[in-house]
Amino acid sequence: MSYETAIITERECADLRAKYAPTCLYTAKADLNGLCIQLYTSDHEHLDMWRDNFYAASDWTRSHARLFCVADPAQPLHVDYDPVSSTAFLYNFTYYGWVKSIALGVAGCLLETEHGVYSVHGAALTYKDRGITFIAPPKTGKTTQSWGLLCSPDACLISDDWFFVTFGSRRPHIRGSEKNCYIDADIGDVWEEYKPLIKNVKFDQNGRGIANIRWVTGVSSVVATGSLYYVILLQREPADPDTARELSAHEATEYMLAHDFCNPHQLIRDPFRISLRTAFFKKLFGFCRTYLVNTTGTPQQTQAAIRRILEGDNHDRT
């Protein structure tokens, strides 16, 4: 199931805010890569998860963007978004994963045009001090494989779902977006190392909850930033005989275009934004070694293939 997004005017936004603000009594502010995003909701559980999920912004900081989570049975499940005021109205969203992703999508819209900071819907880690990202369509194994790599003492987590990229005179600089991770209850069934983590997480009706990975892997296992060297794109294609192969920047860009940038939470998809994101990924792939990995095997087999790639490159470049 997915949701539709409609672009609305400032006048429509003002009318909706006047209508729904009195029902959204709980509020909290998050710092998303320097932007203050404010949540308004009537769902206290979402408020608690938001506070556990994101780094807090000061109550004295004026918000750059706003999310109103509205419970209105007369409305279908959808989002109304005003790009001028960066205000989104989320109707009847019970799944917190979409709430936090739309907040990141709103931040991404502002950052890519106003600040030259780009969004990637993917996991980011460092492995032996080199930045790696896993990017994939939903249900392809992105979270499973990123958390599998994190089992290594040589790995640190930057973000398990969304991160930001800036370019300078050196390698692409990546920065995480969330303080803690929104995880599935079955993560311990795949990687036994995380079973102790599950015991301390309060799961919602969707079987997901906010977890602090530091409880299991230690305080130093999460870092804020890194320099990107490798991109691992994932596919689940039984007809492809290759377990893994290296891609050119052109091939990797075509993969991203074919999969809608692997990001279902782009609030604006007009020609300008698509061209902006296409140019960004083409430039990113030009800096990095990029591989396409097939996840049709067991998670352990796929993880072994990924580590062979990373170990081979590290050995070649020493």
C-alpha positions as CSV (number, residue, x, y, z in Angstrom):
1,M,0.0,0.0,0.0
2,S,1.2,3.5,-0.8
3,Y,0.0,7.1,-0.5
4,E,-0.6,9.9,-3.0
5,T,0.7,13.5,-2.6
6,A,-1.1,16.6,-3.8
7,I,0.5,20.0,-4.2
8,I,-1.6,22.7,-2.6
9,T,-1.5,26.5,-2.6
10,E,-0.6,28.8,0.3
11,R,-4.3,29.8,0.6
12,E,-5.3,26.1,0.8
13,C,-2.6,25.5,3.3
14,A,-3.8,28.4,5.6
15,D,-7.3,27.0,5.4
16,L,-6.3,23.5,6.3
17,R,-4.1,24.7,9.1
18,A,-7.0,26.7,10.6
19,K,-9.2,23.7,10.3
20,Y,-6.9,21.0,11.8
21,A,-4.4,22.8,14.1
22,P,-6.9,22.7,17.1
23,T,-7.0,18.9,16.9
24,C,-3.2,18.4,16.7
25,L,-2.4,19.2,20.3
26,Y,0.9,17.3,20.7
27,T,4.0,18.9,19.1
28,A,7.8,18.4,19.0
29,K,10.7,19.7,17.0
30,A,13.4,17.7,15.3
31,D,16.8,18.8,13.9
32,L,17.2,17.3,10.4
33,N,20.6,18.3,9.1
34,G,20.3,21.8,10.5
35,L,16.6,22.3,9.6
36,C,13.9,22.5,12.3
37,I,11.0,20.3,11.4
38,Q,7.9,20.5,13.7
39,L,5.4,17.7,14.2
40,Y,1.8,18.4,15.2
41,T,-0.3,15.3,16.0
42,S,-3.1,13.9,18.1
43,D,-1.3,10.5,18.4
44,H,0.8,10.5,21.5
45,E,2.6,7.3,20.4
46,H,3.8,9.0,17.2
47,L,5.0,11.9,19.4
48,D,7.0,9.5,21.6
49,M,8.5,7.7,18.6
50,W,9.4,11.0,16.9
51,R,11.3,12.1,20.1
52,D,13.2,8.8,20.3
53,N,13.9,8.8,16.6
54,F,15.3,12.2,15.8
55,Y,17.7,14.7,17.4
56,A,15.8,17.4,19.2
57,A,15.7,21.0,18.1
58,S,15.4,23.8,20.6
59,D,11.8,24.8,21.5
60,W,13.1,28.4,20.9
61,T,14.0,27.6,17.3
62,R,11.4,28.6,14.8
63,S,10.5,25.8,12.4
64,H,11.5,25.7,8.8
65,A,8.8,23.1,7.9
66,R,5.8,21.5,9.5
67,L,3.9,18.2,9.5
68,F,0.3,18.0,10.6
69,C,-0.8,14.4,11.2
70,V,-4.6,14.6,10.8
71,A,-7.2,12.0,11.8
72,D,-10.2,12.7,9.6
73,P,-12.4,9.8,8.4
74,A,-13.8,11.9,5.7
75,Q,-10.4,12.1,4.0
76,P,-8.6,9.3,2.1
77,L,-5.1,8.3,3.0
78,H,-2.9,11.0,1.3
79,V,-0.6,14.0,1.8
80,D,-1.3,17.6,0.9
81,Y,1.9,19.5,0.6
82,D,2.5,23.3,0.3
83,P,6.1,23.7,-1.0
84,V,6.1,27.5,-0.4
85,S,5.7,27.2,3.4
86,S,7.1,23.6,3.5
87,T,3.9,22.4,5.3
88,A,2.5,18.8,4.9
89,F,-0.8,17.5,6.0
90,L,-0.8,13.7,6.5
91,Y,-4.3,12.3,6.6
92,N,-5.0,9.1,8.6
93,F,-1.4,7.9,8.8
94,T,-1.2,5.2,11.5
95,Y,2.2,3.9,10.2
96,Y,5.0,5.9,11.9
97,G,7.5,4.8,9.2
98,W,5.8,7.0,6.7
99,V,5.5,9.9,9.1
100,K,9.2,10.1,9.7
101,S,10.0,9.5,6.0
102,I,7.8,12.3,4.9
103,A,9.5,14.6,7.4
104,L,12.8,13.6,5.8
105,G,11.3,14.2,2.4
106,V,10.2,17.7,3.3
107,A,13.7,18.4,4.6
108,G,15.2,16.9,1.4
109,C,13.0,19.3,-0.7
110,L,14.4,22.3,1.1
111,L,18.0,21.2,1.3
112,E,18.5,20.2,-2.4
113,T,17.4,23.5,-3.8
114,E,18.3,26.0,-1.1
115,H,21.6,24.5,0.2
116,G,23.0,22.1,-2.3
117,V,22.5,19.2,0.1
118,Y,21.1,16.0,-1.4
119,S,19.1,13.1,0.0
120,V,19.6,9.4,-0.4
121,H,17.0,6.9,0.8
122,G,19.5,4.3,1.8
123,A,21.7,3.0,4.7
124,A,25.1,4.5,5.3
125,L,28.0,3.0,7.3
126,T,31.7,3.1,7.5
127,Y,33.7,0.0,7.1
128,K,37.4,0.2,8.0
129,D,37.0,4.0,7.9
130,R,35.5,4.1,4.4
131,G,31.9,5.2,3.8
132,I,29.5,2.7,2.2
133,T,25.9,3.0,1.2
134,F,23.3,0.4,0.5
135,I,20.5,1.6,-1.9
136,A,17.6,-0.6,-3.0
137,P,13.9,-0.7,-3.7
138,P,11.7,-1.8,-0.8
139,K,11.9,-5.4,0.3
140,T,15.2,-6.1,-1.4
141,G,17.4,-6.4,1.7
142,K,18.8,-3.0,2.4
143,T,18.2,-3.0,6.1
144,T,19.2,-6.7,6.5
145,Q,22.5,-6.3,4.7
146,S,23.4,-3.0,6.4
147,W,22.8,-4.4,9.8
148,G,24.7,-7.6,8.8
149,L,27.7,-5.5,8.0
150,L,27.3,-3.6,11.3
151,C,27.9,-7.0,13.0
152,S,31.6,-6.5,12.1
153,P,33.7,-4.6,14.7
154,D,35.2,-2.7,11.7
155,A,31.9,-1.1,10.9
156,C,30.0,1.9,12.3
157,L,26.5,3.1,11.5
158,I,25.8,6.5,10.1
159,S,22.1,6.0,9.2
160,D,20.0,2.9,8.4
161,D,17.4,4.6,6.2
162,W,18.2,8.1,5.0
163,F,21.3,10.3,4.8
164,F,22.4,13.6,3.3
165,V,25.3,14.3,0.8
166,T,27.3,17.3,0.1
167,F,30.1,17.8,-2.5
168,G,33.3,19.7,-2.1
169,S,36.8,19.5,-3.4
170,R,37.3,16.0,-2.0
171,R,35.1,12.8,-1.7
172,P,31.3,13.1,-1.1
173,H,30.6,13.9,2.5
174,I,27.7,12.0,4.1
175,R,25.7,12.9,7.3
176,G,23.1,10.8,9.1
177,S,19.6,11.9,9.7
178,E,18.3,10.0,12.7
179,K,19.4,9.5,16.3
180,N,17.9,6.0,16.6
181,C,16.5,3.4,14.1
182,Y,13.0,2.3,13.3
183,I,13.4,-1.5,13.2
184,D,11.5,-4.6,12.5
185,A,10.8,-7.0,15.3
186,D,12.3,-9.9,13.4
187,I,15.8,-8.4,12.9
188,G,17.1,-10.8,15.6
189,D,15.8,-13.8,13.6
190,V,18.3,-12.9,10.8
191,W,21.3,-11.7,12.8
192,E,21.4,-13.3,16.3
193,E,23.6,-10.5,17.6
194,Y,20.6,-8.2,17.8
195,K,18.3,-10.4,19.8
196,P,19.3,-8.6,23.1
197,L,18.2,-5.3,21.4
198,I,14.7,-6.5,20.7
199,K,14.0,-7.1,24.4
200,N,14.2,-3.3,25.1
201,V,12.1,-2.0,22.2
202,K,8.5,-1.1,22.4
203,F,6.9,-2.2,19.1
204,D,3.9,-0.6,17.5
205,Q,0.9,-2.2,15.8
206,N,3.0,-2.6,12.6
207,G,5.6,-4.7,14.5
208,R,8.2,-2.0,14.4
209,G,9.8,0.2,17.0
210,I,12.6,2.8,17.7
211,A,15.8,1.1,18.8
212,N,19.1,2.4,20.0
213,I,21.7,0.2,18.3
214,R,24.3,1.4,20.8
215,W,22.7,-0.8,23.5
216,V,24.2,-3.8,21.6
217,T,27.2,-2.6,19.6
218,G,28.5,0.2,21.9
219,V,28.5,3.9,22.0
220,S,31.3,4.2,19.4
221,S,29.4,2.1,16.8
222,V,27.4,5.1,15.6
223,V,29.1,8.0,13.9
224,A,27.7,11.2,12.5
225,T,29.5,11.6,9.3
226,G,31.9,9.9,6.8
227,S,33.4,10.1,3.3
228,L,31.7,7.9,0.7
229,Y,33.8,5.4,-1.2
230,Y,31.4,2.5,-2.1
231,V,27.8,2.2,-3.3
232,I,26.1,-1.2,-3.1
233,L,22.9,-1.3,-5.2
234,L,20.7,-4.3,-4.4
235,Q,18.3,-6.3,-6.6
236,R,16.4,-9.5,-6.1
237,E,16.4,-11.1,-9.6
238,P,16.4,-14.9,-9.8
239,A,17.0,-14.7,-13.6
240,D,20.3,-12.9,-13.2
241,P,23.2,-15.4,-12.8
242,D,25.6,-12.8,-11.3
243,T,25.8,-12.5,-7.6
244,A,27.7,-9.2,-7.9
245,R,29.2,-7.0,-10.6
246,E,30.7,-3.6,-10.8
247,L,28.7,-0.9,-12.6
248,S,29.7,2.2,-14.5
249,A,28.4,5.6,-13.4
250,H,26.0,5.5,-16.4
251,E,24.7,2.1,-15.5
252,A,24.2,3.0,-11.9
253,T,22.3,6.2,-12.8
254,E,20.1,4.2,-15.1
255,Y,19.3,1.8,-12.2
256,M,18.3,4.8,-10.0
257,L,16.0,6.2,-12.7
258,A,14.4,2.8,-13.3
259,H,13.6,2.5,-9.6
260,D,12.4,6.1,-9.0
261,F,15.6,6.9,-7.1
262,C,14.7,4.1,-4.7
263,N,12.7,6.7,-2.8
264,P,8.9,6.6,-2.5
265,H,8.9,9.7,-0.3
266,Q,9.8,12.4,-2.9
267,L,7.1,14.9,-2.3
268,I,7.8,16.8,-5.6
269,R,8.5,14.9,-8.8
270,D,8.5,17.6,-11.4
271,P,11.0,17.7,-14.4
272,F,13.2,20.2,-12.6
273,R,13.5,18.0,-9.4
274,I,14.1,14.8,-11.5
275,S,16.9,16.5,-13.5
276,L,18.4,17.8,-10.2
277,R,18.4,14.3,-8.6
278,T,19.6,12.6,-11.8
279,A,22.6,15.0,-12.0
280,F,23.3,14.4,-8.3
281,F,23.5,10.7,-8.6
282,K,25.5,10.8,-11.8
283,K,28.1,12.9,-10.0
284,L,28.0,10.7,-6.9
285,F,28.6,7.5,-8.9
286,G,31.5,9.3,-10.6
287,F,33.3,9.5,-7.2
288,C,32.5,5.9,-6.0
289,R,33.0,2.3,-6.9
290,T,29.5,1.0,-7.4
291,Y,28.3,-2.6,-7.4
292,L,25.0,-4.4,-8.1
293,V,24.5,-7.3,-5.7
294,N,21.8,-9.9,-6.1
295,T,20.0,-10.8,-2.9
296,T,18.3,-14.1,-4.1
297,G,20.6,-16.2,-1.8
298,T,20.3,-16.3,2.0
299,P,21.1,-13.1,3.9
300,Q,24.4,-14.8,5.0
301,Q,25.4,-15.6,1.5
302,T,24.7,-12.1,0.3
303,Q,26.6,-10.6,3.2
304,A,29.6,-12.8,2.4
305,A,29.5,-11.5,-1.2
306,I,29.4,-7.9,0.0
307,R,32.3,-8.4,2.4
308,R,34.4,-10.0,-0.4
309,I,33.8,-6.8,-2.5
310,L,34.9,-4.6,0.3
311,E,37.8,-6.7,1.4
312,G,39.0,-7.0,-2.2
313,D,39.0,-3.3,-2.7
314,N,40.7,-2.6,0.6
315,H,43.4,-5.1,-0.2
316,D,43.8,-3.7,-3.7
317,R,44.2,-0.1,-2.4
318,T,46.5,-0.6,0.5
